[in-house]
Amino acid sequence: MGEGSVTKPIKGRPSWKLKPPHDRWTQGMVVSGFSGLPRSDALFLFFDWPANEGGGGRKGAWLQTLNAVAPITGADGKEPRAAAIAFTWSGLEKLGLSKDALETFSAPFKEGMYQEDRLRRLGDKVKDKWQGTVIEGGPQWSGNIPVRKEELGSAGELSAGETAKERQVITPKTVHALLLLYDKDEDAVRTWARLVEDALAPHNVKVVQRLPLELRLDENGIGREHFGFADGLSQPIPFGDQSGDGTGDDSIVLIDGRPAKRDPWHGVPLGEILLGHTNAHHEKAPGPFVQDDAEGRGRAQGLNPEGAPEGFLNFGLNGSYLVVRELRQNVAAFWNSVHDGAAKIRAHDPSATHVTAQWLAERIVGRNIDGHLLCPGGLLPADEDKRPQNDFGFFRDDPRGRGCPLGSHVRRGNPRDGLAKDEAAAQTLLDAANNHRILRRGRKYGTTIKDPRQDDHQERGLLFICLNTDIARQFEFVQQTWILNSNFATLFDETDPLVGPKGHFTIPEQPLRRIVEVATFIRMAGGEYFFLPSIPALNYLAAP
């Protein structure tokens, strides 16, 4: 479902790292999922002071205090504990970042996740109605980013009798920043979180929501989400200079110092994850700029003009955009639904004795409960480390979804080469799919349910977090074109059976297919687009 890099490193595949000086300029969560720090807290921060209507006067003194009690972790070494921070557009505005600088951010970030068209693309709200994949009453938190003036009509003002083209969605809680604290055990992270909250309170920085997060790796070092499935098994793998002429990106190497060559199945250019680096379009992933003032304040904090227009500094270099969505999981609803679905199949076809609740659940996901891919006639064999194999395509071995159904969650989330019409197009479709990959860094919250079929009325789920440099081409594309596409892969009128709305799900099986109805098991309780600044950009925000 997207816990991200929660599995322990694979023996046969060295992990990657950034070369100096990019490693010390980049927040550590970009490179690491902090699997050695299994407990964490997500602190949702609100800046309780008036908005900077004139765009003047930066208010980052609290960041200096934060640096004293919870310094943000760089990517240049292993720390005994770690911290990361990201900001919403409204948070950067409250910090006093100039209007000109704010305008240089990407459109999705400036508009926010709750802009009308973005809500529709994400399947959250259609025709002014919250969909079934959102909690009752609507989401509880967001950046509460105001509707941009050009959406209101001429001159940004409404005349008598005129109505706005778009209404702002207001959530009960406004989030200006997300602070993530990572430590080895629950007591340590809880104590640290209280210390941070107390230190920030005199600066009128308030914690409006706190989510305790954890990995809970199993004996094989694999994380499991609340439905019980192995998770975090597939991630994009960034690579460096492949041009051979020195024009590519040489900011990344393998952990042992060797060049980070392109992985044939999961390789993506570093610029898909980090702003200012070469992306899938063979250009530097564009990010925001700030003015290079005469006093040299930006340069003094480590910002440089590389990739910025003349007279500006690259504020986005070595930063990224975070997509954050709080997804509540109804575990009892899921398992009761698949139990009922399996019973209906057996009642209709008494010969289908193999159809159990777990059999149906595994086809909804596309992997078995331990993470092995479903294939015609069985499972994809484990790799040399006896872990679920991830280097595979769908076209050659399962083009029609006889093993892993075409509409299953794993095929929709990353179709690989499965959308190719013939063998000649398979590599092209794999490359195209990799142009939409996201790097996941989420964790789960809430206790493990004791009886999966008995609702204990406790809130549990996943704080989905992913990094990408192009929100529209990466996260939003995956959500709209793959996850929620009712005609995905030749299907008709069905969406993702795990994270999509209530509907039908097709399982190809002899003599033809089985069609079951699946309910809504996962609901969005809040979310927003965040900017994850580099360490120099963070220092710039903290400077007086």
MOVENUR-V410689 format. One record per backbone hydrogen bond with DSSP energy under -0.5 kcal/mol. CO is the residue of the C=O (numbers start at 1). NH is the residue of the N-H. Records with the same first field share a line. If there is no record, write none. Layout:
CO = NH ; NH
This chain:
2 = 442
4 = 6
10 = 13
15 = 255
17 = 253
19 = 22 ; 23
21 = 24 ; 25
22 = 26
23 = 75
25 = 535
26 = 75
27 = 30
28 = 31 ; 32
34 = 37
38 = 215
39 = 183
40 = 213
41 = 43 ; 181
42 = 44 ; 211
43 = 45 ; 179
44 = 208 ; 209
45 = 176 ; 177
46 = 48 ; 206
47 = 49
51 = 53
52 = 55
60 = 63 ; 64
61 = 64 ; 65
62 = 66
63 = 67
64 = 68
65 = 68 ; 69
66 = 70
73 = 28
77 = 79
82 = 182
83 = 73
84 = 180
86 = 178
87 = 531
88 = 92
89 = 93
90 = 94
91 = 95
92 = 97
93 = 96
95 = 59
98 = 102
99 = 103
101 = 104
102 = 105
106 = 110
107 = 111
108 = 112
112 = 115
115 = 119
116 = 120
117 = 121
118 = 122
119 = 123 ; 124 ; 125
120 = 123
124 = 131
126 = 129
129 = 126
131 = 134
133 = 524
135 = 138
140 = 173
141 = 527
142 = 175
148 = 151
149 = 152 ; 153
151 = 165
153 = 156
154 = 157
159 = 162
168 = 170
169 = 171
173 = 142
174 = 176
176 = 88
177 = 45 ; 179
178 = 86 ; 180
179 = 43 ; 181
180 = 84
181 = 41
182 = 82
183 = 39
185 = 189
186 = 190
187 = 191
188 = 192
189 = 193
190 = 194
191 = 195
192 = 196
193 = 197
194 = 198
195 = 199
196 = 200
197 = 201
198 = 202
200 = 203 ; 205
201 = 204
204 = 48 ; 206
206 = 46 ; 208
209 = 44
210 = 212
211 = 42
212 = 446
213 = 40
214 = 444
215 = 224
216 = 224
218 = 221
221 = 8
222 = 218
223 = 231
225 = 228
229 = 225
231 = 223
236 = 238
237 = 268
239 = 270
248 = 250
249 = 241
251 = 19
252 = 260
253 = 17
254 = 257
258 = 254
259 = 261
260 = 240
263 = 267
266 = 237
268 = 239
269 = 272
270 = 273 ; 274
272 = 469
274 = 277
275 = 318
277 = 285
278 = 271
279 = 282
283 = 279
285 = 276
288 = 315 ; 316
290 = 313
291 = 293
293 = 296
296 = 300
297 = 301
298 = 301 ; 303
299 = 302
304 = 314
305 = 308
309 = 312
311 = 292
313 = 290 ; 315
316 = 319
319 = 275
320 = 532
321 = 468
322 = 324 ; 530
323 = 466
324 = 528
325 = 327 ; 464
326 = 328 ; 525 ; 526
327 = 462
328 = 523
329 = 331
330 = 334
331 = 335
332 = 336
333 = 337
334 = 338
335 = 339
336 = 340
337 = 341
338 = 342
339 = 343
340 = 344
341 = 345
342 = 346
343 = 347
344 = 348
345 = 349
349 = 352
351 = 353
352 = 355
354 = 356
356 = 360
357 = 361
358 = 362
359 = 363
360 = 364
361 = 365
362 = 366
364 = 409
365 = 410
366 = 374
368 = 371
369 = 230
372 = 368
373 = 380
375 = 378
378 = 375
383 = 386
387 = 383
390 = 392
394 = 398
395 = 399
398 = 401
403 = 405
405 = 408
407 = 497
408 = 412
409 = 413
410 = 414
415 = 418
417 = 420
422 = 425 ; 426
423 = 426 ; 427
425 = 429
426 = 430
427 = 431
428 = 432
429 = 433
430 = 434
431 = 435
432 = 435
433 = 436
434 = 437
438 = 440
439 = 467
440 = 5
443 = 463
444 = 214
445 = 461
450 = 452
451 = 454
453 = 455
460 = 329
461 = 445
462 = 327 ; 464
463 = 443
464 = 325
465 = 441 ; 442
466 = 323
467 = 439
468 = 321
470 = 474
471 = 476
472 = 477
474 = 478
475 = 479
476 = 480
477 = 481 ; 482
478 = 482 ; 483
479 = 484
483 = 496
484 = 486
485 = 488
486 = 494
487 = 490
488 = 491
493 = 504
496 = 500
503 = 518
505 = 516
506 = 508
507 = 514
509 = 512
512 = 509
514 = 507
516 = 505
518 = 503
519 = 521
521 = 330
523 = 328
524 = 135
525 = 140
526 = 326
528 = 324
530 = 322 ; 532
531 = 87 ; 533
532 = 320
534 = 538
535 = 539
536 = 540
537 = 541
538 = 542
539 = 543
